[in-house]
Amino acid sequence: MMHTRWSNSFAGEEYARIYSWGNDPARKGDYVLASPSEPLDLPQTLLEPVLTRYATLNGFQARFDTSFIKFEREGKHSPIRVKLRDQISKHEYYVRCKYLFGADGARSQVVRQLDLPMIKKPSQGFAINVLIEADMNHLMENRMGNLHWLLTMDKVHPDFAWIGCIRMVKPWHEWLCIIFPAPGAKREVRSAEEYVPRIREFIGDDSVDVQIKGISTWVINETAADVYSDGNIFCLGDAVHRHPPNHGLGSNTSIQDAYNLAWKVAYVEKGYAGPELLHTYNDERQPVGLDVVTQANASLRNHGRIWQILGNMEETPEARVAAFNQLSEDSEPGQQRRAALQEALRLIHREEQGLGIEMNQRYQSSAVLTASDDQCPSFDTDPLEYYHPTTFPGARLPHVWLSKSVPSNAISIIDLAGHGRFALFTGIGGDGWKSAVQKVQHNLQIPIVAYQIGFRQEWEDRYIRWEQLRGVGESGCVLVRPDRFVAWRCQSWKAGSEDDLMAAVRKVLSL
């Protein structure tokens, strides 16, 4: 994942490269500070079997080769009957359920039957995913990266395979070759025999044997649902936000949808919260999905700008080569083209080093409480490119390392939060919050814990980061929801704080 590259072919002449995914020496610290976890390049085809195995071993029933036909219900909160078809036996049957979750992808039948309003912009075309077996281990030493954009401007472009992008699936023998047809080309899948010669051109090394393992197409969408839910039916994932894979936020955003929704449904079902809490799912996640769709498409358009500057948008190989050669001219047009390329590559940092769009979600809903005198801190860096850690209500809990006074294994504050419960963090002088938490737990019967962080407290602030980020006084508190987003905070412990906490939790849970 070290670089993103642009070249004439995988093995051939390189046009440009940039650092990606936190590998820029100037940005590595940002990634280390943002999370206790290291980034992992794990393709969906390898991730899904892991998730499926975990789910089936923990009480979930997965019905493969099964199609959703329709749902039936009398009212928006009535029990639901879902009609399914077993594609092997062709048997059709019903499942009764209290909730229906439409996580059925970009062709969502649940969204279609609900007739959810969609925000839809014109498609940017389509692409073909070609899964290939090709041993390129001998090429990797000086080409380390996970995205290789291939622009063969000196060759005749077949309309069905204009530009290629190769990314690793299994190092270094299995790859995904993403093929972009020429603008205006008909959406179709060609035969493997037609793709292989073009893929060989993209690779640029005749010694590499290419075997095609699978072919599929996808539309470059710019679509988001205006509303994610309808009564007791909730839609999530690609069903409600559809975009190209730029920024790599497809599965991530989908998982975030589920993470936001799951604890709320669980709390309502267990009687911990009022049903109005479920309304906050749409309020919190819809703006995030729309933002991801917008930014992913903006980044793809910026790639188009790079293709244009490198000459790939010209009609003929001769014109493309002439435009490309201008980049090396000692002339004013040459200088202008080089400057344009550098600026376009700089903008790609928003995608390849876009920690901000990954981490800066700010929820606004009735499940987030902000005091009238509390203000979100201001930051002077690009919110798409840089993460802005804060405990302002609606933000994700920032990662900091904690440990015991006698040196022990460090633990992230993120791992103290979550686990299906609320967590309250306080410090020296905040002893009263612990008894206040016990009262909340007793009166509301909800899972909630309290931790004190500070010098010789329950947890030590190992690198003095919590001191910098907590945003409240030592005796104040930060209340974190089960999904590890900040629900409420208070600057200091004072008379009446116990009642303030009780009132805050009740409002967050719509009680």
N, C-alpha and C positions, 0 to 999 in steps of 0.2 A: 504493500500500500504506500510505498515511499514517494512515488511520483505519479503525475499524470503527464502523458507524452503526446506530441503531435509529430507524425513522421510520414514519409512517403510509403513505407511499408514497415512491418514489425522489425525486420532485420536490416532495413535500409537506412537512408539518410533521414536524420532527425531535424525537425523544424524548430521545436521548442519543448521545454519541459518545465513543470513547476512542482514544488513540494506539495504533498497532499496529506490530509487526515492527521494533522499534528506532527508531521515529520520535519516541518520547517524549523530549524534551530531557534528562530525567533519566536516560535509559537508552542514549542514542546511543553514549556512550563504552564501555559494556559490549560492544556489538556490534562496534565498531571494534577493541577489544582482543582479542576472541575469535577473530577470523579475518582473514586477508589478503584474503578475498573479500567482495564486496558481495552482499547478498540480491538475488534475482531472482525476480520473479513470472512464472513460465513454466508455463502450463497443460500438462497431460499430452499433450493433442492436438498441441501444438507441439514438446514435448520428444522424444516417441517417434520421429518421423521423423528427427530429428538423430542420435539414438542408433543407429537402424537403418542410416542411411547410413554412419556411422562403422564399425559392426560389419561391414557387407558389404564395405566397402573395405579391411578389415583381416583378411580370411580367414575370416569366419563366413558360413555359409550359412543364410539365413532362408527357411523354407518356409511361405509364407502359405497361407491356406485349407486348412490341414492340421489334422486332429484326432488327439489321442492316444486310442487305444482301450484298451490295457492294456500291462503289462510282464510279462515272464516271466523267472524265474531259479531256479536250483536251491537256492542257499544265499545267506546274507546278503552274502557277498563274492564270489559267482560272477558271471561275465559276464552281462550283461542283454540280453534281446531286447525291443525296444519296437515294438509294432504301431501303425502310423499309417494314417490314411485321407486321401487327397487328395479334398477336398470338391468339386473341379471334375470330375475324371474318375471319382470314386468308387473309384479303385484303392486297394487295401490292401496294405501292404508292411511289412517289418521293418527296423529299424536295430539293429545290434549295438553295444553300448557298454560301457565299463568302469564309468562312473558315470551316474546319472540324477539330474537336478536338477529337482525339481517346483516350478517357478515359474509355475504355471498358475492363479493367481488364487483368488478366494474360493470358486469351485466346483471346486476342485482334484480332478481324478480320480486323481492320484497319491496324494494324502493319503487319499482314500477307499479306494483299493485297498490301501494300506499299513495302513489301519485305525489311523491314529495316534490316540492318546488326546487328546481335546480338552477344554479348560476353557471351558465355554459357559454364558453367562448369558442370560436372556430378552431377545429382541430389543426395541429401542425403536421398532419400527415400520419404515417404509420411506419413501423419498423419490423424487421424480421429477426428473431432470435434463432441462431443456428448453433446448437451444441456440438462441439467437435472434439475428437481425440487427435492431438497433435503434440508430439514430444518436442518442446522448445527449450529444454533445460540448458542446452549449449548456447542459447542466445541471452540468457537472463542476467549474466554478471554485470553488464553495463546498461541494462534496460529495466532495472527493477521498478515496478510500479503496478498499479491495479487497473488503470485505464489507459489504453493505447489507441489514440485516434489516428486513423489511417486515411490519408488524402493522396490518392494517386493521380495528381493533376496532369502528369505527362502521358497518361493512357486514356484510351477511349472509355468513357463510363457507360456501361450498360444501364438502362433506365431502372432495372430491378435491383441494382447493386451499385449505388453511387458512392457512398462513404461507408467505411467500416470502423467499428470500435471493438477491440478485443479486450476481454477481461478474464482473469484467471478464475477457474472453478476449483481445480485441484492442481497444486504445483507439481510439476510444470508440464502436465500432459493433457489436462482437460480444460477446455476454454469455452467461453461463450463469445461467439462472433455476432455482434449486433450490426445488422446491415440496414442502412437508410437508403431507400429508393430515391430516385431523382424527384424533385418537386413536380407534382401533378401526375406521377406514375400511378397506374391502376393498382389497387390493392389485390395482390395475388401471391400465392406461394409457388415458386418454381421448383423444379425437380432437383434432387441432390446433385445430379450430373451437371446441372447448370451452375449451381452455387460453388462447387469444388474449384473450378478454374479461377473464379473471382477471389475466393478465399486464399488460394495459393498466391495470387497477386498481392493480396493484403499482407500475407506473411513474408513474402519476398525471399524465401530460401527454398530452392527446389529439392533440397535433401529432406525436407520435412514431409512426412506422409500425413495426409488429412483424411480422417474418417468422420462422416456425419452421423451423430447419434440421435438428433431430434431437431425438428423445425417447427416454429410457432410464430404467430404475428401478434402485434399489439398496436393499438391506436395511441397516438401522442395526444392525450386528452388535456384539456384545461377546464375541468368541471368540478363543481362542489355543490353539495346540497345546501339549500338555504335553511333547512330544518332537518334535524337528525332523528326526531322521534315523533310518535303519534300515539298518545295514551300509553298502553303497555307494550308497544312495539318500538324497538330501538334499532337504529341502523348504525353501522360502524365500519371502519376500514375503507377499502377501495370502493365500497358501495356508495360512500358519501364524499370521498375526495379522490379524484382521478387525475394523475399527472405523470410526466416522464420521470425516470429514475434519478434525475439530477438531484444532488444533495444526499442521495441514498436514504430518504426519509419515508419510503413507502411502508415497509413493515414496521418501522419504528413508530410512525404516527398511528398506525392501526393498533399496535400493542398499547400505546398510550390511551387510545379510545377505550379499549377494554379495561385497562387499569383504573381509569377514571370512573367507569360505570360499575365495575364489579363490586367495589366496597359499598357503593350506594344501594345497589339492589340487595346486597347481603344485610345491610343495616335496616332497611325497610322491612325485609322479610323476618328479621329477628326481633322486630319491634323496637329497635334502638332509635329509629328516625321516622319522621312523618313522610307520607308519600310525596309531598312537595319537593323533597330532596332530589327526586329523580328528574325534576325539571331542570336542575342545574347542569345535567349532562350536556344538553344542547347548548346552554348558555356558555359553558366553558370550552367545549371542544370544537364547536362550529367555527369560531374565529381562527382557531389554530389550523384546522384543516384548510380553510380558505387561504390562509397565509402561505402554507406549504405549497398548495397548488399554484399560487401566484408566483412565488419565488422560484420554484422548479422550472416553470415555463420561461420566466425571465432569464434564467441561467442557460436554458437550451437556446434561446434566441441569441444570447451572447456568444455561444459556440458558433452559431451561424455567422456572426460578425467575424470570428477568427477564420472560418472557412473562406469568407469573402476576401479578407486581407491577404490570405495565403494564395489567392487566385483561383480557388476551386469553384467559384460561381460562374466563371466565364464559360462560353459555349463550347469552345474547341480546345484540344490539348495545346495547340500553339498559343492561343490567347491566354490560357491558364499559366503556361510556362513563362510567357512574357510578363504577366502581372507578378508572378512569383519572383522572377529575376530582378524586378524593381527593388525588392527588399535589400539587395546587395549593392545597389547603385549609389555612387557619390553624387547625389542630386537632391534637389528640394523634394520632388515626388518620392524619392527613396527615403528621405528622412521622415516625411509625413507618414509613409506606410509603416516604417519601423516604429514610430511613436504610437501609431494606432494599434499595432500588434502588442506593444508593451502594455498599453492601457487596457486592451481587451483581456490579456492574460492576468493583469492585476485584478480585474473584476471577477475572474474565475476563482480567485481566492475566496470570494464570498461563498462559493460552492464547495471547493476542496478544503477550505479551512473555516467553514461556516459554523463554528461552534455556537454562535449566537442563535441562529435559527433552530439549532438542535435543543438549546437549553433555556432560552429566554421566555418561555411561555408565561403569560400573566393571566390568571383566571379572574374573571369578574362575574359574581353571581351571589345569590343569597347564602351560599355556603362559604363565603369569604367576607370577613368583617374588617373594615378599616375605620379607625378612629378619625374624627373630624380634624384633629390636630396632627395626624400622622401623614408624612409625605414620603413618596418613593424617592430614593436618592437619585441624583442625576449622574450620568456617565458621559464621558467625552469620546468614547470609541464607538464604532459602527455596531449597532445592535444585531445586525445579521451576521457579522463576522466574529464578534467577540462576546463571550459570555459575561453577563453582569450579575454576579451572585449577590443576593440580598434576601433578608427575611421579611421584606414587605409582604403583607397578606396577598395571597394569590400567586406568589412565586414559589418555585420548588425550593425545598430545604437545601441550602448550600452544603457541600461536602467539606468537612474538616476532620482532622485526625484527633482522636481522644485516646487517653491511656490512664493507667493508675499511677499514683505517686511513686510506688516502687515499680520501675520500668517493666512493662508487660507488653504483650502484643497490642499494637495499636488497633483501634476499631473506628470505622467511619461513623459519624453521627447519623448518617443515612441508615446504617444498620441497626441503630437503636430505635429509630422511627419505623413506621410501617407495621407489618405483621398483623394487619387487621385491627389495629387499635390506634387511638389518639395518643400523642406523646407531647408532653410539656417540658420545655427546657428552661431552666433558671440558673441562678448563680448564688454567690455569697450575698446573704441578706434576703434570699428568696425562700426561706424555710416555710413560710406560710402557704406557699403554693402547693406544697406536698399534702398538707391537710385539706386544702381546697380541692385538690384532685381526688382525694379519698371521698370527700363529700359528693362530688359529681358522680363518681363511680357508684356510690351507694344509692343516691337519689334517682339517677337516670338509668342505672344498671347497664352502663356501657363500658367496654374495655378501654382504659386510659391509664397511662403511667407517667411518672414525673422523674426527671433527672436533674441533678445539680452539677454545673460545670464551673470550675474555678480552682484557685490555689488551695490544695488540700481538701477539695470537695470530693464528691462521689467519682467524678471524672475530671482529669486534668486536661487542659487545653494545650496539647503537646507542642504545637508550633505557634501559639498565640494567634491563631486564625479566627477562632470563634469570637475573641475579643474584638477583632476588626470587623466581623461580619454580622454579629448578632443584632445590631440595630436598636437595642434596648439597654437600659442600665443593668448593673449586676443583679439587682433585686427584681428586675422585670422578668417577663416570660415571653416565650415564643411557643404558640400552640400549633401543632402540626397534625394534619389529617392522616387517615390511614394510607392515602396515596402519596404521602410525603410532600404535600404542598402545604404552605403556611395558611392556616385558617384565621388566625388572630394573633395579635401581640399586644403587650402592655409594657409601658416604659418602666414602671417601678411598682413594688408592693406597697400598698397603703391601706388605710381603713376602707373597707368595702370591696377590696379586690376579690375576696372569696365570692361575693355575689356577682361581681363582674364576670368572673370565669363561668359561673353557672349560667348566666344569661347568654354569654357568648356561645357556649356549647349548644344550648337550646336553640338559638337562632340558626347556627350552622346546620343542625340536624332537623330543622323545620318542626320543632316540637312546641 
